[in-house]
Amino acid sequence: MTLTPVAPAPVTTSPATAPRPPRLRLRPSAVVGFTMIGLVIALSALRPVLPGFDPMGQDLSRALLPPFTDPAHPLGTDPLGRDLFSRVALASSVTLGITLAIVALNALIGTTVGIVSGYFGGKVEAGLSVLSNTVLAMPVVLLLIAICAVVSPSAGLTILVVGCTWWVGYARVTRNITAALRRQDFVVAPLTQGADTFWTITRHVVPNVWPHTLIIAATDIATIVLIEASLEYLGLGVQPPTPSWGAMIFDGQKYLSTDPWLVILPGLVMFLAVAGAQFVSQQFTAEARGALLRKGGRR
């Protein structure tokens, strides 16, 4: 009697038992944060499409109009008769643009320094560590004042100075991550097969570093907004007649007792941007912490 072997039935996984990627759950604070930031972005994007609103046009006969008293100026006017809605909206575009440029420059410089320092180590790491400590010891405001004594203040100068002096936090985080990654098999194996160092870094190190850089950037936006507005308040940022939040608050404080809306309006929009960025950064941080816990549980 001959027994015919029977092939085992293929094991299939039903859709009900198949592992599914974790779903993104927005926290209530994140919803509030996205709403706040959306309002600021909508305000800055709405001004160019509305006819009749000129942030530079002056009319002294209609100076210091209170909000909601004139349909032509829904948020009132400043001491020169300029429309506050247009100026706050333009200031939002200016401040957000400068902030994003500074954050992008910080992330680029800090991530590059951190990856190079953590990957190569040794004298390279020691030299970059000295550079990071030197930059960290520089007072940004005093440095910008000294530069403005030689060069006229401008938005480009603010981006350059703050963007080149606020990257140390990015460098420290990415350095620690890269130092741990360079000993992993998926980084060492390509090198033993003749892969180029630059290819290995861009293919295996950068993809594992940039999510952490994104989290730091999301957290850093609120801080940069406050720093940039403080510099504008001191007259070291965007120059008149271009409006900015800090400059509008500085000009409006002279009328704080009689016309407080000159300070309240730009301050309120700045609050929405800063608080919204903080709430959104909490969502990013929570998602990153959850990803690390899930990754540790699978090991």
BAGUTOR-59801 format. One record per residue (C-alpha): residue in one letter; residue number from 1; x, y, z. Coordinates in steps of 0.05 Angstrom, whole numbers. Layout:
<sites>
+------+-----+--------+--------+--------+
! code ! pos !      X !      Y !      Z !
+------+-----+--------+--------+--------+
!    a ! NUM !      X !      Y !      Z !
...
+------+-----+--------+--------+--------+
</sites>
This chain:
<sites>
+------+-----+--------+--------+--------+
! code ! pos !      X !      Y !      Z !
+------+-----+--------+--------+--------+
!    m !   1 !      0 !      0 !      0 !
!    t !   2 !     29 !     66 !    -22 !
!    l !   3 !     16 !    129 !     17 !
!    t !   4 !     11 !    192 !    -24 !
!    p !   5 !     37 !    252 !     14 !
!    v !   6 !    -14 !    307 !     20 !
!    a !   7 !     11 !    378 !     13 !
!    p !   8 !     -6 !    420 !     73 !
!    a !   9 !    -59 !    472 !     61 !
!    p !  10 !    -33 !    542 !     55 !
!    v !  11 !    -40 !    584 !    117 !
!    t !  12 !    -80 !    646 !    103 !
!    t !  13 !    -92 !    704 !    147 !
!    s !  14 !   -161 !    731 !    148 !
!    p !  15 !   -170 !    805 !    141 !
!    a !  16 !   -199 !    807 !    211 !
!    t !  17 !   -135 !    780 !    242 !
!    a !  18 !    -85 !    815 !    196 !
!    p !  19 !    -43 !    868 !    232 !
!    r !  20 !    -65 !    938 !    217 !
!    p !  21 !    -24 !   1002 !    221 !
!    p !  22 !    -42 !   1045 !    280 !
!    r !  23 !    -94 !   1098 !    265 !
!    l !  24 !    -77 !   1171 !    276 !
!    r !  25 !   -120 !   1198 !    332 !
!    l !  26 !   -120 !   1273 !    340 !
!    r !  27 !   -121 !   1297 !    411 !
!    p !  28 !   -172 !   1351 !    428 !
!    s !  29 !   -114 !   1399 !    440 !
!    a !  30 !    -87 !   1384 !    370 !
!    v !  31 !   -155 !   1399 !    339 !
!    v !  32 !   -156 !   1466 !    375 !
!    g !  33 !    -84 !   1479 !    353 !
!    f !  34 !    -98 !   1464 !    280 !
!    t !  35 !   -159 !   1509 !    284 !
!    m !  36 !   -118 !   1566 !    313 !
!    i !  37 !    -63 !   1560 !    261 !
!    g !  38 !   -116 !   1554 !    206 !
!    l !  39 !   -147 !   1619 !    228 !
!    v !  40 !    -80 !   1655 !    224 !
!    i !  41 !    -64 !   1625 !    155 !
!    a !  42 !   -134 !   1642 !    130 !
!    l !  43 !   -125 !   1714 !    154 !
!    s !  44 !    -59 !   1721 !    117 !
!    a !  45 !    -87 !   1688 !     54 !
!    l !  46 !   -153 !   1726 !     54 !
!    r !  47 !   -125 !   1797 !     48 !
!    p !  48 !    -99 !   1794 !    -24 !
!    v !  49 !   -166 !   1769 !    -52 !
!    l !  50 !   -208 !   1822 !    -18 !
!    p !  51 !   -213 !   1887 !    -59 !
!    g !  52 !   -209 !   1954 !    -25 !
!    f !  53 !   -163 !   1935 !     33 !
!    d !  54 !    -96 !   1971 !     29 !
!    p !  55 !    -47 !   1961 !     86 !
!    m !  56 !     -5 !   2022 !     64 !
!    g !  57 !    -60 !   2072 !     45 !
!    q !  58 !    -66 !   2131 !     94 !
!    d !  59 !   -127 !   2173 !    110 !
!    l !  60 !   -117 !   2220 !    169 !
!    s !  61 !   -190 !   2240 !    168 !
!    r !  62 !   -208 !   2168 !    188 !
!    a !  63 !   -153 !   2157 !    239 !
!    l !  64 !   -163 !   2114 !    301 !
!    l !  65 !   -231 !   2086 !    281 !
!    p !  66 !   -254 !   2033 !    332 !
!    p !  67 !   -268 !   1962 !    306 !
!    f !  68 !   -336 !   1945 !    278 !
!    t !  69 !   -357 !   2018 !    268 !
!    d !  70 !   -341 !   2026 !    193 !
!    p !  71 !   -356 !   1972 !    141 !
!    a !  72 !   -296 !   1997 !    100 !
!    h !  73 !   -250 !   1984 !    160 !
!    p !  74 !   -280 !   1925 !    199 !
!    l !  75 !   -224 !   1923 !    250 !
!    g !  76 !   -213 !   1998 !    254 !
!    t !  77 !   -154 !   2041 !    234 !
!    d !  78 !    -87 !   2062 !    263 !
!    p !  79 !    -64 !   2133 !    279 !
!    l !  80 !    -48 !   2145 !    205 !
!    g !  81 !   -116 !   2121 !    182 !
!    r !  82 !    -89 !   2055 !    154 !
!    d !  83 !   -135 !   1995 !    154 !
!    l !  84 !   -119 !   1949 !    213 !
!    f !  85 !   -148 !   1887 !    182 !
!    s !  86 !   -102 !   1893 !    122 !
!    r !  87 !    -42 !   1908 !    165 !
!    v !  88 !    -53 !   1851 !    214 !
!    a !  89 !    -64 !   1803 !    155 !
!    l !  90 !      0 !   1827 !    120 !
!    a !  91 !     38 !   1824 !    186 !
!    s !  92 !     16 !   1751 !    193 !
!    s !  93 !     43 !   1734 !    125 !
!    v !  94 !    109 !   1769 !    139 !
!    t !  95 !    119 !   1739 !    208 !
!    l !  96 !     99 !   1668 !    188 !
!    g !  97 !    144 !   1671 !    127 !
!    i !  98 !    204 !   1694 !    168 !
!    t !  99 !    190 !   1642 !    222 !
!    l ! 100 !    186 !   1584 !    173 !
!    a ! 101 !    250 !   1607 !    139 !
!    i ! 102 !    287 !   1610 !    205 !
!    v ! 103 !    261 !   1541 !    227 !
!    a ! 104 !    280 !   1510 !    160 !
!    l ! 105 !    351 !   1539 !    165 !
!    n ! 106 !    358 !   1516 !    237 !
!    a ! 107 !    335 !   1446 !    219 !
!    l ! 108 !    382 !   1441 !    159 !
!    i ! 109 !    444 !   1465 !    196 !
!    g ! 110 !    430 !   1429 !    261 !
!    t ! 111 !    412 !   1362 !    229 !
!    t ! 112 !    473 !   1365 !    184 !
!    v ! 113 !    520 !   1380 !    242 !
!    g ! 114 !    488 !   1327 !    286 !
!    i ! 115 !    492 !   1272 !    233 !
!    v ! 116 !    564 !   1287 !    215 !
!    s ! 117 !    584 !   1291 !    288 !
!    g ! 118 !    548 !   1227 !    309 !
!    y ! 119 !    569 !   1186 !    248 !
!    f ! 120 !    644 !   1202 !    245 !
!    g ! 121 !    657 !   1215 !    319 !
!    g ! 122 !    729 !   1227 !    343 !
!    k ! 123 !    761 !   1294 !    325 !
!    v ! 124 !    703 !   1312 !    280 !
!    e ! 125 !    654 !   1305 !    337 !
!    a ! 126 !    700 !   1344 !    385 !
!    g ! 127 !    708 !   1401 !    335 !
!    l ! 128 !    633 !   1406 !    322 !
!    s ! 129 !    620 !   1402 !    396 !
!    v ! 130 !    664 !   1463 !    407 !
!    l ! 131 !    627 !   1499 !    351 !
!    s ! 132 !    559 !   1482 !    381 !
!    n ! 133 !    580 !   1507 !    451 !
!    t ! 134 !    606 !   1571 !    420 !
!    v ! 135 !    542 !   1584 !    382 !
!    l ! 136 !    501 !   1567 !    444 !
!    a ! 137 !    539 !   1619 !    485 !
!    m ! 138 !    522 !   1675 !    435 !
!    p ! 139 !    466 !   1722 !    457 !
!    v ! 140 !    422 !   1729 !    396 !
!    v ! 141 !    395 !   1798 !    411 !
!    l ! 142 !    463 !   1829 !    427 !
!    l ! 143 !    493 !   1796 !    366 !
!    l ! 144 !    438 !   1824 !    322 !
!    i ! 145 !    446 !   1894 !    352 !
!    a ! 146 !    521 !   1892 !    339 !
!    i ! 147 !    510 !   1871 !    266 !
!    c ! 148 !    455 !   1923 !    257 !
!    a ! 149 !    505 !   1976 !    279 !
!    v ! 150 !    543 !   1961 !    215 !
!    v ! 151 !    488 !   1936 !    168 !
!    s ! 152 !    417 !   1962 !    165 !
!    p ! 153 !    366 !   1916 !    198 !
!    s ! 154 !    322 !   1876 !    152 !
!    a ! 155 !    281 !   1812 !    148 !
!    g ! 156 !    338 !   1777 !    112 !
!    l ! 157 !    387 !   1796 !    166 !
!    t ! 158 !    340 !   1769 !    220 !
!    i ! 159 !    332 !   1703 !    183 !
!    l ! 160 !    408 !   1696 !    174 !
!    v ! 161 !    427 !   1713 !    246 !
!    v ! 162 !    373 !   1674 !    282 !
!    g ! 163 !    376 !   1617 !    232 !
!    c ! 164 !    450 !   1608 !    243 !
!    t ! 165 !    449 !   1613 !    320 !
!    w ! 166 !    389 !   1571 !    341 !
!    w ! 167 !    406 !   1502 !    313 !
!    v ! 168 !    443 !   1471 !    372 !
!    g ! 169 !    381 !   1433 !    397 !
!    y ! 170 !    373 !   1399 !    330 !
!    a ! 171 !    447 !   1380 !    329 !
!    r ! 172 !    447 !   1349 !    398 !
!    v ! 173 !    386 !   1305 !    385 !
!    t ! 174 !    408 !   1282 !    316 !
!    r ! 175 !    479 !   1269 !    342 !
!    n ! 176 !    454 !   1220 !    395 !
!    i ! 177 !    408 !   1184 !    346 !
!    t ! 178 !    462 !   1179 !    293 !
!    a ! 179 !    513 !   1153 !    343 !
!    a ! 180 !    466 !   1097 !    361 !
!    l ! 181 !    448 !   1082 !    288 !
!    r ! 182 !    519 !   1076 !    262 !
!    r ! 183 !    529 !   1011 !    301 !
!    q ! 184 !    466 !    978 !    273 !
!    d ! 185 !    472 !    922 !    223 !
!    f ! 186 !    432 !    957 !    168 !
!    v ! 187 !    483 !   1014 !    170 !
!    v ! 188 !    546 !    972 !    176 !
!    a ! 189 !    526 !    919 !    124 !
!    p ! 190 !    525 !    965 !     63 !
!    l ! 191 !    595 !    991 !     81 !
!    t ! 192 !    623 !    920 !     83 !
!    q ! 193 !    594 !    910 !     13 !
!    g ! 194 !    630 !    971 !    -14 !
!    a ! 195 !    575 !   1023 !     -8 !
!    d ! 196 !    595 !   1096 !     -6 !
!    t ! 197 !    591 !   1133 !     61 !
!    f ! 198 !    548 !   1189 !     33 !
!    w ! 199 !    500 !   1138 !      3 !
!    t ! 200 !    495 !   1101 !     69 !
!    i ! 201 !    480 !   1164 !    108 !
!    t ! 202 !    427 !   1189 !     60 !
!    r ! 203 !    395 !   1121 !     52 !
!    h ! 204 !    396 !   1093 !    123 !
!    v ! 205 !    412 !   1148 !    172 !
!    v ! 206 !    373 !   1209 !    147 !
!    p ! 207 !    305 !   1172 !    142 !
!    n ! 208 !    312 !   1152 !    216 !
!    v ! 209 !    332 !   1222 !    237 !
!    w ! 210 !    284 !   1269 !    201 !
!    p ! 211 !    221 !   1250 !    241 !
!    h ! 212 !    255 !   1273 !    304 !
!    t ! 213 !    278 !   1337 !    268 !
!    l ! 214 !    205 !   1349 !    248 !
!    i ! 215 !    183 !   1343 !    320 !
!    i ! 216 !    235 !   1393 !    344 !
!    a ! 217 !    215 !   1440 !    287 !
!    a ! 218 !    142 !   1437 !    307 !
!    t ! 219 !    160 !   1452 !    379 !
!    d ! 220 !    208 !   1508 !    358 !
!    i ! 221 !    158 !   1547 !    316 !
!    a ! 222 !    125 !   1580 !    376 !
!    t ! 223 !    193 !   1600 !    405 !
!    i ! 224 !    217 !   1630 !    340 !
!    v ! 225 !    152 !   1670 !    332 !
!    l ! 226 !    163 !   1701 !    400 !
!    i ! 227 !    237 !   1715 !    386 !
!    e ! 228 !    222 !   1745 !    318 !
!    a ! 229 !    166 !   1789 !    346 !
!    s ! 230 !    212 !   1812 !    403 !
!    l ! 231 !    265 !   1832 !    353 !
!    e ! 232 !    213 !   1870 !    312 !
!    y ! 233 !    190 !   1904 !    376 !
!    l ! 234 !    261 !   1929 !    385 !
!    g ! 235 !    265 !   1952 !    313 !
!    l ! 236 !    314 !   1898 !    291 !
!    g ! 237 !    270 !   1861 !    242 !
!    v ! 238 !    223 !   1883 !    186 !
!    q ! 239 !    227 !   1958 !    175 !
!    p ! 240 !    169 !   2006 !    164 !
!    p ! 241 !    124 !   2014 !    127 !
!    t ! 242 !    118 !   1938 !    122 !
!    p ! 243 !     77 !   1916 !    183 !
!    s ! 244 !     96 !   1862 !    233 !
!    w ! 245 !     66 !   1838 !    298 !
!    g ! 246 !    122 !   1864 !    342 !
!    a ! 247 !    125 !   1932 !    307 !
!    m ! 248 !     49 !   1940 !    311 !
!    i ! 249 !     50 !   1926 !    385 !
!    f ! 250 !    106 !   1976 !    395 !
!    d ! 251 !     70 !   2030 !    357 !
!    g ! 252 !      3 !   2016 !    390 !
!    q ! 253 !     28 !   2018 !    462 !
!    k ! 254 !     30 !   2094 !    458 !
!    y ! 255 !    -47 !   2092 !    453 !
!    l ! 256 !    -58 !   2035 !    501 !
!    s ! 257 !   -101 !   2076 !    550 !
!    t ! 258 !   -146 !   2105 !    496 !
!    d ! 259 !   -145 !   2056 !    437 !
!    p ! 260 !   -125 !   1988 !    465 !
!    w ! 261 !   -146 !   1951 !    402 !
!    l ! 262 !    -82 !   1974 !    368 !
!    v ! 263 !    -44 !   1927 !    414 !
!    i ! 264 !    -98 !   1874 !    426 !
!    l ! 265 !   -109 !   1856 !    353 !
!    p ! 266 !    -37 !   1838 !    334 !
!    g ! 267 !    -27 !   1808 !    403 !
!    l ! 268 !    -88 !   1764 !    395 !
!    v ! 269 !    -65 !   1738 !    327 !
!    m ! 270 !      4 !   1724 !    354 !
!    f ! 271 !    -27 !   1687 !    412 !
!    l ! 272 !    -66 !   1643 !    363 !
!    a ! 273 !     -3 !   1626 !    325 !
!    v ! 274 !     39 !   1611 !    387 !
!    a ! 275 !    -14 !   1572 !    425 !
!    g ! 276 !    -34 !   1534 !    362 !
!    a ! 277 !     38 !   1514 !    349 !
!    q ! 278 !     46 !   1489 !    420 !
!    f ! 279 !    -18 !   1447 !    417 !
!    v ! 280 !      3 !   1416 !    350 !
!    s ! 281 !     73 !   1401 !    376 !
!    q ! 282 !     41 !   1361 !    433 !
!    q ! 283 !      7 !   1318 !    381 !
!    f ! 284 !     73 !   1306 !    345 !
!    t ! 285 !    108 !   1289 !    411 !
!    a ! 286 !     54 !   1240 !    432 !
!    e ! 287 !     55 !   1205 !    364 !
!    a ! 288 !    131 !   1199 !    367 !
!    r ! 289 !    128 !   1171 !    437 !
!    g ! 290 !     76 !   1120 !    416 !
!    a ! 291 !    117 !   1099 !    356 !
!    l ! 292 !    178 !   1087 !    400 !
!    l ! 293 !    136 !   1045 !    449 !
!    r ! 294 !    107 !   1003 !    392 !
!    k ! 295 !    176 !    994 !    363 !
!    g ! 296 !    204 !    972 !    430 !
!    g ! 297 !    147 !    924 !    441 !
!    r ! 298 !    160 !    888 !    375 !
!    r ! 299 !    232 !    873 !    393 !
+------+-----+--------+--------+--------+
</sites>
